[in-house]
Amino acid sequence: MGKNKLKKFAELATFNNVIEADFDDIFRKDFFRKANWKRDFFKNEHPIVLELGCGKGEYTVGLGRMFPNKNFIGIDIKGARMHKGAKMAHEAGMNNAAFLRTRIEFITSFFGPNEVDEIWLTFPDPQMKKATKRLTSTWFMKMYASFLKPGGIIHLKTDSNFLYTYTREMVRINNMEVITDQNDLYHSDYVDEILALKTHYESQWLAKNIAIKYLKFKLDNGSNLTEPDIEIEFDEYHSKGGGYRERQTVEGQRVAGK
């Protein structure tokens, strides 16, 4: 591990807005703050909003500034990336923006029933080869339903046509209520103050004329969800620089490609 990363990890440990949970604290058991984030951490009764896979935390910090009457928690396993947003919020004295370092697969260990109002998924890896790894899969939706309030809102913002198409179909076949559906957000008539927020990677996609998609829907029922079974063309590019073009079924079976 480089010296710069070690320095960032050491600094994270000094921030009062960063929570790092040891594996033994959450594996097959509840984290001690579960169901008590408002009372014990934020010290208020404001709604809680999560940013899953928060990366550098641009949305956690940006939304926290826009909505001072909501509590925001950015969640990611990569502390070196999270350091930027955590430091920004710490130095600004923001009391409604926190960061939790853990794997999203363990999220049910941290939040209790009806504890969370909204979830933001900002440019997650589309995980085109394995459905259960997608943050909008029914596998994850069932997790989210265990702590979202009834009618809790999920926001997906993505450059990936694959993930957007998959998620729209998942929402459709499970009769979830769509609040807004934009397949080219910045060339639409949609008006919302959140449009002022752009992540580092989002700006890169826009510079390459890649349309940004935004899907906002309600997760009313997380039980007995049906996984989509359609063919979706893979994206022609990859966030790490690799290029490919393939097709697969959303169940994870590759049917053609090169």
C-alpha positions as a Markdown table, in Angstrom:
| # | Residue | x | y | z |
|---|---|---|---|---|
| 1 | Met | 0.0 | 0.0 | 0.0 |
| 2 | Gly | 1.4 | 3.4 | -1.0 |
| 3 | Lys | 2.3 | 6.1 | 1.5 |
| 4 | Asn | -0.5 | 8.4 | 0.3 |
| 5 | Lys | -3.1 | 5.7 | 0.9 |
| 6 | Leu | -1.7 | 5.0 | 4.4 |
| 7 | Lys | -1.9 | 8.7 | 5.1 |
| 8 | Lys | -5.5 | 8.9 | 4.0 |
| 9 | Phe | -6.5 | 5.9 | 6.1 |
| 10 | Ala | -4.8 | 7.4 | 9.1 |
| 11 | Glu | -6.6 | 10.7 | 8.6 |
| 12 | Leu | -9.9 | 9.0 | 8.2 |
| 13 | Ala | -9.6 | 7.5 | 11.6 |
| 14 | Thr | -9.5 | 11.0 | 13.1 |
| 15 | Phe | -12.7 | 12.2 | 11.4 |
| 16 | Asn | -15.8 | 12.1 | 13.6 |
| 17 | Asn | -18.0 | 11.7 | 10.5 |
| 18 | Val | -16.4 | 8.4 | 9.5 |
| 19 | Ile | -17.5 | 5.0 | 10.8 |
| 20 | Glu | -15.4 | 2.0 | 10.1 |
| 21 | Ala | -16.8 | -1.4 | 11.1 |
| 22 | Asp | -14.6 | -4.4 | 11.7 |
| 23 | Phe | -15.7 | -7.7 | 10.1 |
| 24 | Asp | -16.3 | -9.3 | 13.5 |
| 25 | Asp | -18.7 | -6.4 | 14.4 |
| 26 | Ile | -21.1 | -7.1 | 11.5 |
| 27 | Phe | -20.8 | -10.7 | 10.3 |
| 28 | Arg | -24.1 | -12.4 | 11.0 |
| 29 | Lys | -24.9 | -9.8 | 13.7 |
| 30 | Asp | -26.1 | -6.3 | 14.0 |
| 31 | Phe | -23.8 | -3.2 | 14.2 |
| 32 | Phe | -24.3 | -1.4 | 17.5 |
| 33 | Arg | -25.8 | 1.7 | 15.8 |
| 34 | Lys | -28.5 | -0.3 | 13.9 |
| 35 | Ala | -31.9 | 1.4 | 14.3 |
| 36 | Asn | -30.4 | 4.2 | 16.3 |
| 37 | Trp | -28.6 | 6.4 | 13.8 |
| 38 | Lys | -30.9 | 9.4 | 14.3 |
| 39 | Arg | -30.8 | 9.3 | 18.0 |
| 40 | Asp | -27.2 | 8.3 | 18.7 |
| 41 | Phe | -25.3 | 9.7 | 15.7 |
| 42 | Phe | -27.1 | 12.6 | 14.1 |
| 43 | Lys | -28.9 | 13.7 | 17.2 |
| 44 | Asn | -32.0 | 14.6 | 15.3 |
| 45 | Glu | -35.1 | 13.1 | 13.7 |
| 46 | His | -34.4 | 14.1 | 10.1 |
| 47 | Pro | -34.8 | 11.6 | 7.3 |
| 48 | Ile | -31.9 | 9.4 | 6.5 |
| 49 | Val | -30.6 | 9.1 | 2.9 |
| 50 | Leu | -27.9 | 6.6 | 1.8 |
| 51 | Glu | -25.5 | 6.9 | -1.1 |
| 52 | Leu | -24.4 | 3.3 | -1.9 |
| 53 | Gly | -21.0 | 3.0 | -3.6 |
| 54 | Cys | -20.3 | 6.6 | -2.8 |
| 55 | Gly | -16.8 | 6.7 | -4.2 |
| 56 | Lys | -15.4 | 10.1 | -3.5 |
| 57 | Gly | -18.6 | 11.2 | -1.8 |
| 58 | Glu | -19.6 | 14.0 | -4.2 |
| 59 | Tyr | -23.3 | 13.3 | -3.8 |
| 60 | Thr | -23.2 | 12.7 | -0.1 |
| 61 | Val | -21.6 | 16.1 | 0.4 |
| 62 | Gly | -23.5 | 17.9 | -2.3 |
| 63 | Leu | -26.9 | 16.6 | -1.2 |
| 64 | Gly | -26.0 | 17.4 | 2.4 |
| 65 | Arg | -25.5 | 21.0 | 1.4 |
| 66 | Met | -28.7 | 21.2 | -0.6 |
| 67 | Phe | -30.9 | 19.5 | 2.0 |
| 68 | Pro | -29.7 | 20.5 | 5.5 |
| 69 | Asn | -32.9 | 18.9 | 7.0 |
| 70 | Lys | -31.9 | 15.5 | 5.9 |
| 71 | Asn | -29.1 | 13.2 | 7.1 |
| 72 | Phe | -26.8 | 11.6 | 4.5 |
| 73 | Ile | -24.6 | 8.6 | 4.8 |
| 74 | Gly | -22.1 | 7.7 | 2.0 |
| 75 | Ile | -21.2 | 4.0 | 2.0 |
| 76 | Asp | -18.2 | 2.4 | 0.2 |
| 77 | Ile | -15.5 | -0.1 | 1.0 |
| 78 | Lys | -12.7 | 2.0 | -0.6 |
| 79 | Gly | -11.5 | 4.4 | 2.1 |
| 80 | Ala | -8.9 | 6.1 | 0.0 |
| 81 | Arg | -11.6 | 7.3 | -2.3 |
| 82 | Met | -14.0 | 8.1 | 0.5 |
| 83 | His | -11.4 | 10.3 | 2.1 |
| 84 | Lys | -12.0 | 13.2 | -0.3 |
| 85 | Gly | -15.7 | 13.6 | 0.6 |
| 86 | Ala | -15.2 | 12.8 | 4.3 |
| 87 | Lys | -12.5 | 15.4 | 4.6 |
| 88 | Met | -14.6 | 18.0 | 2.8 |
| 89 | Ala | -17.6 | 17.5 | 5.1 |
| 90 | His | -15.4 | 17.3 | 8.2 |
| 91 | Glu | -13.6 | 20.6 | 7.4 |
| 92 | Ala | -16.9 | 22.3 | 6.5 |
| 93 | Gly | -18.4 | 21.3 | 9.9 |
| 94 | Met | -21.3 | 19.5 | 8.2 |
| 95 | Asn | -23.3 | 17.6 | 10.8 |
| 96 | Asn | -25.7 | 15.9 | 8.3 |
| 97 | Ala | -23.1 | 14.1 | 6.2 |
| 98 | Ala | -21.4 | 10.9 | 7.4 |
| 99 | Phe | -19.4 | 8.1 | 5.8 |
| 100 | Leu | -19.6 | 4.4 | 6.5 |
| 101 | Arg | -16.8 | 2.1 | 5.3 |
| 102 | Thr | -18.1 | -1.4 | 4.7 |
| 103 | Arg | -19.2 | -3.7 | 1.9 |
| 104 | Ile | -22.7 | -3.1 | 0.7 |
| 105 | Glu | -23.4 | -6.8 | 1.0 |
| 106 | Phe | -23.4 | -6.3 | 4.8 |
| 107 | Ile | -25.8 | -3.3 | 4.7 |
| 108 | Thr | -28.6 | -5.1 | 6.6 |
| 109 | Ser | -26.3 | -5.3 | 9.6 |
| 110 | Phe | -26.4 | -1.5 | 9.9 |
| 111 | Phe | -29.9 | -0.3 | 9.4 |
| 112 | Gly | -33.2 | -1.4 | 11.0 |
| 113 | Pro | -36.8 | -1.5 | 9.7 |
| 114 | Asn | -38.1 | 1.8 | 8.4 |
| 115 | Glu | -34.9 | 3.6 | 9.3 |
| 116 | Val | -34.0 | 4.9 | 5.8 |
| 117 | Asp | -36.1 | 7.1 | 3.5 |
| 118 | Glu | -34.1 | 7.1 | 0.3 |
| 119 | Ile | -31.2 | 5.4 | -1.5 |
| 120 | Trp | -29.0 | 7.0 | -4.1 |
| 121 | Leu | -27.1 | 4.7 | -6.6 |
| 122 | Thr | -24.7 | 7.0 | -8.4 |
| 123 | Phe | -22.9 | 5.4 | -11.3 |
| 124 | Pro | -22.5 | 1.9 | -9.9 |
| 125 | Asp | -20.6 | -0.8 | -11.7 |
| 126 | Pro | -23.2 | -2.3 | -14.1 |
| 127 | Gln | -21.9 | -5.8 | -13.3 |
| 128 | Met | -23.0 | -7.0 | -16.7 |
| 129 | Lys | -21.9 | -10.6 | -16.2 |
| 130 | Lys | -23.6 | -11.3 | -12.9 |
| 131 | Ala | -27.1 | -10.1 | -11.9 |
| 132 | Thr | -26.7 | -10.6 | -8.2 |
| 133 | Lys | -23.8 | -8.1 | -8.0 |
| 134 | Arg | -25.9 | -5.3 | -9.6 |
| 135 | Leu | -27.0 | -2.8 | -7.0 |
| 136 | Thr | -30.4 | -2.7 | -8.6 |
| 137 | Ser | -30.9 | -6.5 | -8.7 |
| 138 | Thr | -33.8 | -8.1 | -6.9 |
| 139 | Trp | -31.2 | -9.6 | -4.5 |
| 140 | Phe | -30.2 | -6.1 | -3.3 |
| 141 | Met | -33.8 | -4.8 | -3.5 |
| 142 | Lys | -34.8 | -7.4 | -0.9 |
| 143 | Met | -32.0 | -6.1 | 1.3 |
| 144 | Tyr | -33.1 | -2.5 | 0.8 |
| 145 | Ala | -36.7 | -3.3 | 1.6 |
| 146 | Ser | -35.7 | -4.6 | 5.1 |
| 147 | Phe | -34.7 | -1.0 | 6.2 |
| 148 | Leu | -36.5 | 1.4 | 3.8 |
| 149 | Lys | -39.7 | 3.0 | 4.9 |
| 150 | Pro | -42.9 | 2.0 | 3.0 |
| 151 | Gly | -42.7 | 3.8 | -0.3 |
| 152 | Gly | -39.0 | 4.5 | 0.1 |
| 153 | Ile | -37.4 | 6.1 | -2.9 |
| 154 | Ile | -34.5 | 4.7 | -4.9 |
| 155 | His | -32.6 | 7.0 | -7.3 |
| 156 | Leu | -30.4 | 5.4 | -10.0 |
| 157 | Lys | -28.1 | 7.7 | -12.0 |
| 158 | Thr | -26.0 | 5.9 | -14.6 |
| 159 | Asp | -24.1 | 6.2 | -17.8 |
| 160 | Ser | -24.7 | 2.5 | -18.5 |
| 161 | Asn | -27.5 | 1.7 | -21.0 |
| 162 | Phe | -27.2 | -1.9 | -19.8 |
| 163 | Leu | -27.9 | -1.1 | -16.2 |
| 164 | Tyr | -30.6 | 1.4 | -17.0 |
| 165 | Thr | -32.4 | -1.1 | -19.3 |
| 166 | Tyr | -32.1 | -3.9 | -16.8 |
| 167 | Thr | -33.4 | -1.7 | -13.9 |
| 168 | Arg | -36.3 | -0.4 | -15.9 |
| 169 | Glu | -37.4 | -3.9 | -16.7 |
| 170 | Met | -36.9 | -5.0 | -13.0 |
| 171 | Val | -39.1 | -2.1 | -11.9 |
| 172 | Arg | -41.7 | -2.8 | -14.6 |
| 173 | Ile | -42.3 | -6.5 | -14.0 |
| 174 | Asn | -42.5 | -5.9 | -10.3 |
| 175 | Asn | -45.0 | -3.2 | -10.6 |
| 176 | Met | -43.0 | -0.5 | -8.8 |
| 177 | Glu | -44.1 | 3.1 | -9.0 |
| 178 | Val | -41.9 | 5.2 | -11.3 |
| 179 | Ile | -41.5 | 8.8 | -10.3 |
| 180 | Thr | -39.4 | 9.9 | -13.1 |
| 181 | Asp | -37.6 | 8.1 | -16.0 |
| 182 | Gln | -35.0 | 10.0 | -18.1 |
| 183 | Asn | -32.9 | 8.2 | -20.7 |
| 184 | Asp | -31.0 | 11.4 | -21.5 |
| 185 | Leu | -31.2 | 13.6 | -18.4 |
| 186 | Tyr | -29.3 | 16.6 | -19.6 |
| 187 | His | -31.1 | 16.8 | -22.9 |
| 188 | Ser | -34.6 | 16.5 | -21.3 |
| 189 | Asp | -37.1 | 19.0 | -19.9 |
| 190 | Tyr | -36.6 | 17.5 | -16.4 |
| 191 | Val | -36.0 | 20.2 | -13.8 |
| 192 | Asp | -34.6 | 19.5 | -10.4 |
| 193 | Glu | -31.9 | 21.1 | -8.3 |
| 194 | Ile | -30.0 | 17.8 | -8.2 |
| 195 | Leu | -28.9 | 18.4 | -11.8 |
| 196 | Ala | -26.3 | 20.8 | -10.4 |
| 197 | Leu | -24.5 | 17.8 | -8.9 |
| 198 | Lys | -22.1 | 15.9 | -11.1 |
| 199 | Thr | -19.6 | 13.3 | -10.1 |
| 200 | His | -16.1 | 13.2 | -11.5 |
| 201 | Tyr | -16.9 | 10.2 | -13.7 |
| 202 | Glu | -20.2 | 11.7 | -14.8 |
| 203 | Ser | -18.4 | 14.8 | -16.1 |
| 204 | Gln | -16.1 | 12.4 | -18.1 |
| 205 | Trp | -19.0 | 10.6 | -19.6 |
| 206 | Leu | -20.7 | 13.8 | -20.6 |
| 207 | Ala | -17.5 | 15.0 | -22.2 |
| 208 | Lys | -17.6 | 11.9 | -24.4 |
| 209 | Asn | -21.3 | 12.6 | -25.3 |
| 210 | Ile | -22.5 | 9.6 | -23.3 |
| 211 | Ala | -26.1 | 10.1 | -22.2 |
| 212 | Ile | -26.8 | 10.1 | -18.5 |
| 213 | Lys | -29.8 | 8.1 | -17.4 |
| 214 | Tyr | -31.9 | 8.8 | -14.3 |
| 215 | Leu | -34.5 | 6.5 | -12.8 |
| 216 | Lys | -36.4 | 7.4 | -9.6 |
| 217 | Phe | -38.9 | 4.8 | -8.3 |
| 218 | Lys | -40.5 | 3.6 | -5.1 |
| 219 | Leu | -39.7 | 0.3 | -3.5 |
| 220 | Asp | -43.1 | -0.6 | -1.9 |
| 221 | Asn | -42.6 | -4.3 | -1.6 |
| 222 | Gly | -39.4 | -6.2 | -1.3 |
| 223 | Ser | -40.8 | -9.7 | -1.1 |
| 224 | Asn | -41.4 | -12.2 | -3.9 |
| 225 | Leu | -39.7 | -10.1 | -6.5 |
| 226 | Thr | -39.2 | -11.4 | -10.0 |
| 227 | Glu | -35.8 | -11.2 | -11.7 |
| 228 | Pro | -36.0 | -10.0 | -15.3 |
| 229 | Asp | -35.4 | -12.5 | -18.1 |
| 230 | Ile | -34.6 | -10.5 | -21.2 |
| 231 | Glu | -31.6 | -10.0 | -23.5 |
| 232 | Ile | -29.7 | -6.7 | -23.1 |
| 233 | Glu | -26.8 | -5.6 | -25.2 |
| 234 | Phe | -23.6 | -4.9 | -23.3 |
| 235 | Asp | -22.2 | -1.4 | -23.2 |
| 236 | Glu | -19.6 | -0.7 | -25.8 |
| 237 | Tyr | -17.1 | 0.7 | -23.3 |
| 238 | His | -15.9 | -0.1 | -19.8 |
| 239 | Ser | -15.3 | 2.3 | -17.0 |
| 240 | Lys | -11.7 | 0.9 | -16.6 |
| 241 | Gly | -10.9 | 1.6 | -20.2 |
| 242 | Gly | -11.5 | -1.8 | -21.8 |
| 243 | Gly | -13.8 | -2.0 | -24.8 |
| 244 | Tyr | -16.1 | -4.8 | -25.8 |
| 245 | Arg | -19.5 | -5.6 | -27.3 |
| 246 | Glu | -21.5 | -8.6 | -26.1 |
| 247 | Arg | -25.0 | -9.7 | -25.4 |
| 248 | Gln | -26.3 | -11.7 | -22.5 |
| 249 | Thr | -29.5 | -12.6 | -20.7 |
| 250 | Val | -30.0 | -10.7 | -17.5 |
| 251 | Glu | -29.9 | -14.0 | -15.6 |
| 252 | Gly | -26.2 | -14.0 | -16.3 |
| 253 | Gln | -25.9 | -16.4 | -19.2 |
| 254 | Arg | -23.7 | -15.1 | -22.0 |
| 255 | Val | -25.2 | -15.9 | -25.4 |
| 256 | Ala | -23.1 | -14.1 | -27.9 |
| 257 | Gly | -20.1 | -11.7 | -28.1 |
| 258 | Lys | -16.5 | -11.3 | -29.0 |
